[in-house]
Amino acid sequence: MSEVNYFFDIHCHALNFSHPNLFAFFKRKWTIALLASPLAPVATTFLREKVKKIENLFSLMENDIGDFLLITEYFLKDWLKNSPLTIGKTIFSKIVLTPLMMDFGYKGLKANCFYNIAPQKPIADQVIDLFNGIKKYCQNELILGKGKVQSVPQTKPNKLFEIYPFLGINTQNYTVQEIETLLNKYFDNYSHHHPSLYAQMGEFNGNIEEMGSNFFAGVKVYPPLGFDPWPERDSEEMVKVKYLYEYCCAKEIPITTHCSEGGFTIDENAKDYTSPLKWEVVLSNYKNLKLNFAHFGRQDKKLGLIPNREWETIILNLISSYDQVYTDFSYRGINDEYYNELNKLINRHPNKDKIKLRILFGSDFMINLLDINSYNDYLKKFIASPLADSDKILFSAINPNRFLFGPEKK
């Protein structure tokens, strides 16, 4: 990757409204209870303030994946046309996106209504949509004019994005034989080296049965949907997660796990499953497992005021203990305050040199539109942050390159 400087966003999404299991999300009783409680007027006021940002999010999620990518690229290129993406003296000409798929299928979900067949969300449908979208992005340009948007087929030698998705897997949705089949289908000939992955970008022919096995760059697990990293009380589930970890270790496949108290929460054990404590025993058994804790273990403030750094501290300890553990700060960089906190956190840590080598830039785009206006703004805040330029380049270029593609072969 020496010819081009790559900026990496190690945590983003490419979803539309057909993918999330909204039925499961809104089935949670607290949502109904909030709207029925005396707090409803307060909640309504709060929602009113969010309307424009929700509208912004929906304006992207209503598109197919190809148009979503083209629209995002269009506005980035408009910003960068007069001044390229630059940190210090380093000019970046490409942005690597790693859309994290989420396995929204929810085993055992019941529908207590007239149409009592709960919606199914097979990961295969999302795979087809995502790779059709990447193909459309690779073969089209976006033309805007007189209120009309049109994707125009044409050769794209100047693509801003290179796109390497992570496959979402929730072991609870499959038998061990199905997991074996799933992993072999998508990773049997897996190579984590950049040229091998790039060769597949945009090459999907629309038929998932004929899809090759070197399209994905990694695996995404999402505990709030019911994934238990170490289900020691469930022997059948334990066999499945062990198979997943052994497979990923053998092929050096990176895993990103959701690690925030926020998110698309469905399972009643979500907080327990999501805690980085759950991964201590996993890492002690699979020391070569390449694992990224998303969101740097974000937790809600105690009493709404006092920062809760319990998960953050656990993650830092795991990074100090294991050479393949990383963390990204996706969504968290929506304001200047966070980067000030991150700078202090790093520089006061006794093992700061190693910590710096394990932090990854992430945006959580498009979900972060609930709190920020655009992908452009998220990048601008990072570039203008008080972090040292050398650290910015570590987090957005050197570290994620190593996480995705491993050390360069000599």
C-alpha positions, 0 to 999 in steps of 0.5 A, a space after each residue: 500500500 505504499 503508492 497511495 496514502 489510505 485513511 481508514 474508518 474502521 467502524 461504519 455502517 451501510 444499512 437501509 430500513 430493510 435490514 434492522 429488526 425494528 419489530 424486535 427493537 420496539 417490542 422492548 417494554 421500556 419504550 412503551 412504558 416511557 411513552 405512557 409515563 408522566 415523562 412523555 412530555 419531556 420525551 416528546 420535547 427531547 425528540 422534537 430537538 432531534 427531529 432534524 438529525 433524525 430526518 438527516 439519518 433517514 434521508 440516507 437510510 431510505 436509499 439503497 446501499 449504492 446510492 448511500 455510498 455515492 451520496 456520501 462520496 459526493 459531499 466528501 468530494 465537494 468538501 475536498 475539491 479545493 483542499 485534500 484530506 490532510 494531516 500534518 504533511 500527509 495527504 490522503 487520497 483514499 478512504 477505506 471503509 469497513 461497513 460492519 454488518 449486523 446479524 439482526 435475526 433474533 432467535 425465538 422472537 414472538 409476535 403477540 399480535 394478529 399477524 403473529 409471525 415475527 419478521 425474519 432478517 437473514 444475513 444473506 439478504 443483507 449480504 446481497 444488498 451490500 455487495 450489490 451496493 458496492 458494485 453500483 458504487 464502483 460503476 456509477 457517478 452521482 449527478 445532481 441537478 434541479 432537485 433530481 438525483 441520478 446514478 450515471 454508469 461510468 468508469 470510476 478511476 478516481 473512486 474515493 472509497 475502498 470498501 471492505 465489509 465485516 460479516 455480522 454473525 450471531 452464533 445463537 441464530 445457527 447450529 454449529 454445522 451452519 456456522 461452519 458452512 457460513 464461515 467456509 462460504 465467506 472465508 475459505 480462501 480468505 486472504 487479509 492482504 490488501 491486493 487480494 481483498 481489493 481484487 474482489 471489490 465491486 465484482 459481485 455478480 448478484 448471485 450469492 450462491 456463486 459468491 467467492 470467499 474473499 469478499 469480507 475483511 473480518 467478522 462483527 459480533 453484536 452482544 446486545 442482539 444476544 451474542 454471548 462471548 463466553 456462554 459457559 452455562 450453555 454447552 451447545 453455544 460454547 461449542 459454536 463460539 469456540 469454533 468461531 474463535 478457532 477459525 478466526 485465529 487460524 486465518 488471522 481474521 479480525 473480529 470487532 465487537 460492540 462495546 457500548 451501553 448504547 446501540 440496538 439493544 434487544 436481549 435482556 442480558 445485553 449489558 453482561 454480554 457487552 462488558 469487556 470483562 466477558 472477553 478476558 477468558 476468551 483472550 486467555 484461551 485464544 491469545 492470537 485472536 485479533 479483537 477490536 472493542 468498538 466505541 472504546 467501552 462507552 458507558 452512560 455517566 453515573 447519575 448523569 454527571 460522573 464519567 463511568 470509565 469502568 469498561 474503558 479501564 478494562 479495555 486498556 488493561 486488555 490492550 496492555 496484556 494482549 498484542 492483538 487487542 485494539 479499540 476504536 472510538 467510533 461515535 465518540 468523536 462528535 465533539 471537541 471535548 472527547 478528543 481532549 479527554 482521549 488525549 489526557 487518557 493516553 498521555 497519563 497511561 503508564 503504557 501509553 506507547 503500546 496504547 497508542 498502537 492499538 487505537 483505531 479511528 471509527 465514525 459509526 457513520 451513518 448512525 452518528 448522524 443522530 448527533 452530528 450533521 455529516 460524515 464531513 463534520 466527523 472527519 473535520 473534528 478529528 483532523 482539527 482535534 488537539 491530538 498530535 498529528 503523529 497520533 492522528 496518523 497512527 489512529 487513522 492509517 498505521 494502526 487500522 492498516 495493521 488490524 485489517 491487513 497485518 504487517 507487511 510481508 517482506 
